[in-house]
Amino acid sequence: MHNLVVYLRERFPLGLTSLHALATAALVVGISAGTASFGDTAKSALLIGGSFFFFMFRMRVTDEFKDRRHDDKNYPNRPVQRGLVSTHDLLSLGVLALTIELVCAWYAGALTGNYWAIGWHLGILVYSVLTHFEFFNRAFLDRHFNFTFAIHQVIFVLYPAWGFAIWGTQITIRSLLGAAAFVAFMAAMEVVRKYEVRLDPQGQPVQDTYLTVWKTGAFWLMFAVVTVAGSTLATVAGNVWHIAIAATFGLPLWLRRADAKSVRGLVAIAFIVQSVVTLVWR
């Protein structure tokens, strides 16, 4: 148990990941649920958030297998490399995570009577398996960092589609703008996850993070999402709060652009605040 606690602390911090999952769910429901009551949308957000939390945990576990050779070479001090958890432990955790993910996903559709919505989540499952196997062409993807980033973000197109299926959302320009803003924020949160410079045992930067590969380009992508995608949500929700939030976080983000830790924190908080406002003030 102690080893599992250490693994979670280092590779899957429960507090931060829970906030990420709930914010993601709040944004999905906020752009999908229309005029549904807050009680119903809150229940939906908890179920979608639970499914997304265990989706992320499942991906964390499968990535331990997918990236094993890379991590053995560059990050020998990580928990798996130190022998704190075994492959058997990881498989058991992955199966448990998948089970809870699917149960939450099914109940999310059952809550609104749209049981067939689980089909969209099964699409998410299939796409995640393809990303695990790097679309069966890892050599090509290893040579094309930008393309790999883009193709991995496609999975987040399926989340608003799933939300629309759960809530029977009509496809309009407004709902499509909401979906686009969601995908943009999820891409920004992926960049946040790897917005740092990581060193190998020889002290050389490892070319697997966005700050290392894209340099200032990584910042400007996140800045654009916080300001432009954040403001776009005003069209979806029909109020100016989203524009005010975008401006509130955009200015300090620009002023603190040289501090990677501050940038990560500001982008993450902006995402959470925009998600909550989207859910509450639809």
VOGU-3710 file (C-alpha; in Angstrom, 3 decimals, decimal comma):
1> mhnlvvylre> 0,000/0,000/0,000  2,833/2,388/0,820  4,342/1,802/-2,619  1,002/2,549/-4,282  0,713/5,798/-2,317  4,194/6,805/-3,477  3,324/5,912/-7,066  0,152/8,000/-6,981  1,908/10,942/-5,369  4,628/10,993/-8,013
11> rfplgltslh> 2,754/9,933/-11,144  -0,940/10,598/-10,529  -1,585/13,198/-7,801  -5,158/12,571/-6,734  -6,081/16,115/-5,699  -4,983/17,856/-8,888  -6,284/15,092/-11,115  -9,690/15,156/-9,414  -9,958/18,904/-10,023  -8,988/18,380/-13,666
21> alataalvvg> -11,589/15,640/-14,087  -14,390/17,659/-12,486  -13,526/20,777/-14,508  -13,518/18,719/-17,697  -16,910/17,250/-16,860  -18,321/20,662/-15,914  -17,311/22,049/-19,298  -18,752/19,059/-21,186  -22,075/19,343/-19,358  -22,067/23,134/-19,557
31> isagtasfgd> -21,920/23,133/-23,360  -24,369/20,220/-23,674  -27,153/20,435/-21,087  -28,991/23,553/-22,217  -31,627/24,600/-19,679  -31,572/21,399/-17,589  -31,817/21,855/-13,823  -28,658/22,354/-11,807  -29,361/19,190/-9,820  -29,430/17,044/-12,950
41> taksalligg> -26,362/18,705/-14,456  -24,428/18,317/-11,196  -25,159/14,570/-11,137  -24,147/14,314/-14,786  -20,912/16,208/-14,128  -20,029/13,878/-11,242  -20,562/10,780/-13,399  -18,691/12,166/-16,407  -15,983/13,443/-14,070  -15,658/10,007/-12,491
51> sffffmfrmr> -15,408/8,398/-15,906  -12,791/10,926/-17,034  -10,787/10,517/-13,814  -10,484/6,772/-14,352  -9,885/7,299/-18,069  -6,849/9,398/-17,121  -5,729/6,812/-14,596  -6,090/4,043/-17,169  -4,048/6,077/-19,639  -1,426/6,691/-16,962
61> vtdefkdrrh> -1,134/2,945/-16,382  -0,989/2,030/-20,075  1,597/4,755/-20,682  3,845/3,030/-18,167  3,972/0,093/-20,569  4,076/2,144/-23,772  6,909/4,401/-22,594  8,830/1,830/-20,569  11,953/1,789/-22,746  12,044/5,590/-23,023
71> ddknypnrpv> 11,559/6,044/-19,272  14,144/3,385/-18,379  16,693/5,358/-20,382  15,791/8,914/-19,413  13,961/8,739/-16,061  15,456/5,894/-13,994  14,160/7,401/-10,738  10,464/7,060/-11,548  8,457/4,590/-9,406  8,168/1,840/-12,019
81> qrglvsthdl> 11,855/2,123/-12,860  12,684/1,912/-9,129  10,620/-1,256/-8,812  7,968/0,200/-6,503  5,136/-1,286/-8,579  5,163/-4,401/-10,726  3,606/-5,046/-14,126  1,040/-7,257/-12,360  0,118/-4,347/-10,103  -0,248/-2,073/-13,117
91> lslgvlalti> -2,464/-4,536/-14,987  -4,726/-4,934/-11,960  -4,996/-1,169/-11,534  -5,725/-0,741/-15,233  -8,540/-3,301/-15,227  -10,069/-1,698/-12,129  -9,852/1,772/-13,696  -11,441/0,576/-16,954  -14,319/-1,060/-15,082  -15,165/2,046/-13,059
101> elvcawyaga> -14,719/4,275/-16,125  -17,290/2,283/-18,100  -19,740/2,001/-15,194  -19,702/5,785/-14,715  -20,051/6,314/-18,471  -23,081/4,023/-18,678  -24,821/5,708/-15,742  -24,137/9,141/-17,267  -26,320/8,169/-20,228  -28,855/6,313/-18,089
111> ltgnywaigw> -29,371/9,465/-16,012  -30,973/11,211/-18,994  -32,541/8,094/-20,516  -30,076/8,097/-23,419  -28,559/4,677/-22,791  -27,148/4,469/-26,311  -24,828/7,404/-25,522  -22,384/4,822/-24,128  -21,551/4,118/-27,779  -19,683/7,412/-27,992
121> hlgilvysvl> -17,701/6,510/-24,909  -16,818/3,170/-26,458  -15,447/5,234/-29,339  -13,263/7,055/-26,791  -12,106/3,673/-25,500  -11,206/2,437/-28,989  -9,327/5,641/-29,814  -7,395/5,449/-26,545  -6,297/1,929/-27,465  -5,052/3,247/-30,817
131> thfeffnraf> -3,044/5,955/-29,037  -1,561/3,310/-26,750  -0,273/1,421/-29,777  0,672/4,739/-31,458  -1,640/3,871/-34,348  0,666/0,939/-35,111  3,286/3,276/-36,566  5,378/4,449/-33,644  8,512/5,019/-35,719  6,664/7,572/-37,852
141> ldrhfnftfa> 5,089/9,338/-34,865  8,419/9,474/-33,039  9,777/11,505/-35,956  6,814/13,905/-36,109  6,273/15,533/-32,719  3,661/18,071/-33,871  1,597/15,542/-35,791  1,671/13,201/-32,810  0,371/15,969/-30,551  -2,451/16,790/-32,975
151> ihqvifvlyp> -3,591/13,220/-33,563  -3,636/12,507/-29,831  -5,920/15,501/-29,219  -8,551/14,131/-31,605  -9,826/11,941/-28,776  -11,187/15,057/-27,091  -13,494/15,714/-30,036  -15,356/12,605/-28,880  -16,053/14,009/-25,410  -18,415/16,826/-26,463
161> awgfaiwgtq> -19,980/14,379/-28,950  -20,603/12,062/-25,981  -21,996/14,963/-23,948  -24,323/15,951/-26,816  -25,548/12,336/-27,014  -26,183/12,224/-23,262  -28,213/15,426/-23,303  -29,727/15,228/-26,789  -28,054/18,507/-27,704  -29,072/20,098/-30,979
171> itirsllgaa> -26,126/20,695/-33,285  -25,913/24,447/-33,906  -23,167/27,005/-34,425  -23,325/27,727/-30,691  -22,914/24,080/-29,656  -20,100/23,580/-32,179  -18,287/26,647/-30,820  -18,640/25,177/-27,351  -17,163/21,882/-28,561  -14,273/23,721/-30,244
181> afvafmaame> -13,547/25,669/-27,049  -13,583/22,402/-25,083  -11,089/20,724/-27,419  -8,851/23,809/-27,289  -8,827/23,830/-23,488  -8,047/20,117/-23,347  -5,114/20,657/-25,722  -3,885/23,491/-23,496  -4,133/21,255/-20,427  -2,064/18,627/-22,229
191> vvrkyevrld> 0,609/21,271/-22,831  0,391/22,276/-19,152  1,128/18,663/-18,217  4,465/18,816/-20,010  5,308/22,501/-19,788  8,765/22,011/-18,325  12,310/21,051/-19,229  13,208/17,493/-18,199  16,798/16,292/-17,997  18,182/12,804/-18,593
201> pqgqpvqdty> 20,796/11,237/-16,260  23,531/13,061/-18,217  21,849/16,405/-17,582  20,696/16,874/-21,185  17,154/18,085/-22,043  14,881/15,231/-23,112  12,979/16,047/-26,303  9,608/14,926/-24,965  8,105/18,076/-23,448  6,395/21,000/-25,123
211> ltvwktgafw> 8,561/23,644/-23,493  11,702/21,857/-24,684  10,512/21,237/-28,241  8,257/24,244/-28,908  9,946/26,729/-26,552  7,919/29,985/-26,529  5,456/28,492/-29,001  4,041/26,355/-26,178  3,265/29,485/-24,164  1,564/31,271/-27,043
221> lmfavvtvag> -0,662/28,288/-27,743  -1,885/28,268/-24,143  -2,223/32,051/-24,095  -4,411/31,898/-27,215  -6,618/29,236/-25,646  -7,064/31,145/-22,383  -7,937/34,395/-24,165  -9,600/33,394/-27,453  -11,220/30,044/-26,580  -12,169/31,402/-23,167
231> stlatvagnv> -13,890/34,400/-24,739  -15,636/32,130/-27,252  -17,525/30,514/-24,388  -19,381/33,831/-23,986  -21,167/33,042/-27,238  -22,164/29,639/-25,928  -23,366/30,847/-22,523  -24,759/34,177/-23,665  -22,974/36,267/-21,039  -19,790/38,326/-20,757
241> whiaiaatfg> -18,378/36,556/-17,716  -16,184/34,387/-19,930  -14,621/37,427/-21,588  -13,935/38,963/-18,179  -12,313/35,728/-16,977  -10,200/35,505/-20,144  -8,937/39,035/-19,582  -8,395/38,448/-15,850  -6,116/35,481/-16,501  -4,675/36,615/-19,838
251> lplwlrrada> -2,888/39,661/-18,472  -1,009/37,961/-15,590  -0,292/35,030/-17,896  1,465/37,357/-20,320  3,288/39,172/-17,507  4,486/35,882/-15,937  5,317/34,132/-19,238  8,954/33,597/-18,226  7,955/31,561/-15,143  6,889/28,062/-16,211
261> ksvrglvaia> 5,340/27,206/-12,844  3,200/30,358/-12,847  2,115/29,734/-16,437  1,012/26,184/-15,606  -0,928/27,357/-12,585  -2,662/30,253/-14,325  -3,737/28,169/-17,321  -5,067/25,393/-15,079  -7,008/27,798/-12,848  -8,433/29,648/-15,865
271> fivqsvvtlv> -9,650/26,310/-17,226  -11,321/25,402/-13,926  -13,001/28,795/-13,529  -14,278/28,868/-17,109  -15,632/25,331/-16,725  -17,507/26,117/-13,505  -18,994/29,314/-14,956  -20,075/27,411/-18,096  -21,869/24,830/-15,954  -23,508/27,223/-13,500
281> wr> -24,445/30,141/-15,786  -25,626/28,442/-18,961
//
